[in-house]
């Protein structure tokens, strides 16, 4: 006895929704998925009519689905947005160059303008060169910090009003868990917000329309819609700390599927004791980007790379800021500590 | 006494000028680990004992929550952590110095044999073992079968107003008064009553087992057991006149509890579930003095100073990793701790210093709505994720194919 779709009861069910366990046919699933994203956008008031929005596209499943859904919803509900694709080339051979081909194909399929910014042109370093110096343990820090700045710089070049990224529910839940394990209270407060503040002039606000979409559902959507995406993991990621949080979250999901939403809900409702020191937003004295200290993290990391001291940005580094700004050389002892890299 | 005048610790010679009482917890642990393969000198034992006891008194003294002469109920499960707590209280009360602990303790043990499916003989055996331990301490003790929770009045799920707001300044005055009168006005510890092992009706046991069996997942069953346990303890404290309840959760256990609470969606109630003091019941305040000790430290202390404890199985003993969220989190944290030794202490510091309860209790008028079962303030105000949960349910329930067809032409 074939199972009928629990929503329309006309067609046969082809899948079981990971989020709710309901059996649905293809069209009902597409509708449910797209409608939930639409409700997220509307209730959080993510966009205003007439805005130009940059979609951060990497060629992977999240950003491909994001681009597709944004295009569909923009037409269906007349958001009136002008959409553009923005991509970052980190310089990882065998991974990023392949995924960029996918983004170029996406550009033609969705007929959206595309801009690619690369680490090479912005910082003078590719990820391959960075990993050669840093090793395989802390490289995700470099990539993440540089990418954030690269996206903002690209957005300013494209002159968009907002950026939207393809972070899904699993990503946000992993971030909450990671910040708890690291004891990082400042990030814990900020990581569950769906869009960043838009007060600062030099920073383009960014939002996460897919915040409540499960990763499994995104994959199902991309598969059934036969979307063109690149599905390999970054070759440098296996040793990242995030891997632990990810394994734990996947196990949680297998015990109880609603855990992902529960973790996000917990993260949103954590309240911090008054008097706990929170970082204050300022600007970097060297490049003008936003920073809570004298030098932004990207500048510190770059300085470390250029001087051959790969550990400069990892761990506590604020006491070096003055020395870096005034171009002083570091003492012997400090150099020795910062140079040591364990592979 | 300077431990480290002893030369048997080559790698700690650098720290050799300080007494072990000023060492950090991780240094003590590393030292103990090294000592496992070597005989433990007497001088180290005594210094470690001082270190351990000092931490206990420091946490009570810093928080100034237990007033002199107060009646405090110690919840002992029979496990290593709570038995260690019992021994600390004994040590603290028996010292002649003026740093003596000054409260009146009682001990409560909940017999959960019905929940695990133990036979009556097994339960009586366990209870007899523990009774011997409790009688040796000389404190009054109460053996409570979990079936008693079925007879509790509805008032146990109410927050009673606390008898008097006791600000920190009153603590100093109370101590001063106690020292002056030499404690003669305060109630003395009672003589332990001859407690007979309580009889339990079989119908009650069956009813309890039915209740627990009606819960489908092990996760929910463990949560239910926790709630029932707490209600029974609070009720006992109220009826026997105790104003504070001490729980023996160690640092490791609390770190696991924190992660579990986050995974279950209890982020708003984290500070109360894992903080040092928990005042959701109003007149009874729950205190967790063992939260500074990691499970390893407790184990070493129990081993070196032969603290008696009884191993009692619980509902998730010998289950696979993925049987429940609590079990999964426990194995995750212990595995992560081996690779990153600072995990547990980082998680612990998060609650001790940085989090607070979501809604502060206002005296008199009920400032915020409370959950019926756990008595924490509700977190169901319409926020982003809850709107979304509502939307998800709404959309999948509606018959929307008609609207879809209309919309996509």
HADDOCK unambig.tbl for C-alpha pairs under 7 A between the chains (distance, minus, plus):
assign (segid A and resid 7 and name CA) (segid B and resid 396 and name CA) 6.38 0.50 0.50
assign (segid A and resid 7 and name CA) (segid B and resid 397 and name CA) 6.67 0.50 0.50
assign (segid A and resid 7 and name CA) (segid B and resid 399 and name CA) 5.88 0.50 0.50
assign (segid A and resid 8 and name CA) (segid B and resid 399 and name CA) 6.04 0.50 0.50
assign (segid A and resid 8 and name CA) (segid B and resid 401 and name CA) 6.13 0.50 0.50
assign (segid A and resid 28 and name CA) (segid B and resid 401 and name CA) 6.78 0.50 0.50
assign (segid A and resid 31 and name CA) (segid B and resid 404 and name CA) 6.91 0.50 0.50
assign (segid A and resid 32 and name CA) (segid B and resid 395 and name CA) 6.50 0.50 0.50
assign (segid A and resid 32 and name CA) (segid B and resid 396 and name CA) 6.81 0.50 0.50
assign (segid A and resid 36 and name CA) (segid B and resid 391 and name CA) 6.93 0.50 0.50
assign (segid A and resid 36 and name CA) (segid B and resid 392 and name CA) 6.50 0.50 0.50
assign (segid A and resid 40 and name CA) (segid B and resid 388 and name CA) 6.86 0.50 0.50
assign (segid A and resid 180 and name CA) (segid B and resid 347 and name CA) 6.45 0.50 0.50
assign (segid A and resid 181 and name CA) (segid B and resid 343 and name CA) 6.41 0.50 0.50
assign (segid A and resid 181 and name CA) (segid B and resid 346 and name CA) 6.88 0.50 0.50
assign (segid A and resid 181 and name CA) (segid B and resid 347 and name CA) 5.88 0.50 0.50
assign (segid A and resid 182 and name CA) (segid B and resid 346 and name CA) 6.51 0.50 0.50
assign (segid A and resid 183 and name CA) (segid B and resid 346 and name CA) 5.52 0.50 0.50
assign (segid A and resid 183 and name CA) (segid B and resid 347 and name CA) 5.89 0.50 0.50
assign (segid A and resid 183 and name CA) (segid B and resid 350 and name CA) 5.68 0.50 0.50
assign (segid A and resid 248 and name CA) (segid B and resid 332 and name CA) 6.99 0.50 0.50
assign (segid A and resid 252 and name CA) (segid B and resid 325 and name CA) 6.64 0.50 0.50
assign (segid A and resid 255 and name CA) (segid B and resid 322 and name CA) 6.36 0.50 0.50
assign (segid A and resid 255 and name CA) (segid B and resid 324 and name CA) 6.78 0.50 0.50
assign (segid A and resid 255 and name CA) (segid B and resid 325 and name CA) 6.90 0.50 0.50
assign (segid A and resid 259 and name CA) (segid B and resid 263 and name CA) 5.80 0.50 0.50
assign (segid A and resid 259 and name CA) (segid B and resid 264 and name CA) 6.38 0.50 0.50
assign (segid A and resid 262 and name CA) (segid B and resid 263 and name CA) 6.01 0.50 0.50
assign (segid A and resid 262 and name CA) (segid B and resid 264 and name CA) 5.75 0.50 0.50
assign (segid A and resid 262 and name CA) (segid B and resid 265 and name CA) 4.17 0.50 0.50
assign (segid A and resid 263 and name CA) (segid B and resid 262 and name CA) 5.54 0.50 0.50
assign (segid A and resid 263 and name CA) (segid B and resid 263 and name CA) 4.98 0.50 0.50
assign (segid A and resid 263 and name CA) (segid B and resid 264 and name CA) 6.90 0.50 0.50
assign (segid A and resid 263 and name CA) (segid B and resid 265 and name CA) 5.60 0.50 0.50
assign (segid A and resid 265 and name CA) (segid B and resid 265 and name CA) 5.93 0.50 0.50
assign (segid A and resid 265 and name CA) (segid B and resid 385 and name CA) 6.06 0.50 0.50
assign (segid A and resid 266 and name CA) (segid B and resid 262 and name CA) 5.49 0.50 0.50
assign (segid A and resid 266 and name CA) (segid B and resid 265 and name CA) 4.85 0.50 0.50
assign (segid A and resid 266 and name CA) (segid B and resid 266 and name CA) 5.78 0.50 0.50
assign (segid A and resid 266 and name CA) (segid B and resid 267 and name CA) 3.78 0.50 0.50
assign (segid A and resid 266 and name CA) (segid B and resid 268 and name CA) 6.30 0.50 0.50
assign (segid A and resid 267 and name CA) (segid B and resid 267 and name CA) 6.32 0.50 0.50
assign (segid A and resid 269 and name CA) (segid B and resid 267 and name CA) 5.84 0.50 0.50
assign (segid A and resid 269 and name CA) (segid B and resid 268 and name CA) 4.99 0.50 0.50
assign (segid A and resid 270 and name CA) (segid B and resid 267 and name CA) 5.42 0.50 0.50
assign (segid A and resid 270 and name CA) (segid B and resid 268 and name CA) 5.18 0.50 0.50
assign (segid A and resid 271 and name CA) (segid B and resid 268 and name CA) 6.91 0.50 0.50
assign (segid A and resid 271 and name CA) (segid B and resid 355 and name CA) 6.05 0.50 0.50
assign (segid A and resid 271 and name CA) (segid B and resid 356 and name CA) 6.05 0.50 0.50
assign (segid A and resid 271 and name CA) (segid B and resid 357 and name CA) 6.80 0.50 0.50
assign (segid A and resid 271 and name CA) (segid B and resid 358 and name CA) 5.68 0.50 0.50
assign (segid A and resid 272 and name CA) (segid B and resid 354 and name CA) 5.83 0.50 0.50
assign (segid A and resid 272 and name CA) (segid B and resid 355 and name CA) 4.56 0.50 0.50
assign (segid A and resid 272 and name CA) (segid B and resid 356 and name CA) 5.75 0.50 0.50
assign (segid A and resid 273 and name CA) (segid B and resid 354 and name CA) 5.42 0.50 0.50
assign (segid A and resid 273 and name CA) (segid B and resid 355 and name CA) 4.98 0.50 0.50
assign (segid A and resid 273 and name CA) (segid B and resid 356 and name CA) 4.94 0.50 0.50
assign (segid A and resid 276 and name CA) (segid B and resid 354 and name CA) 6.32 0.50 0.50
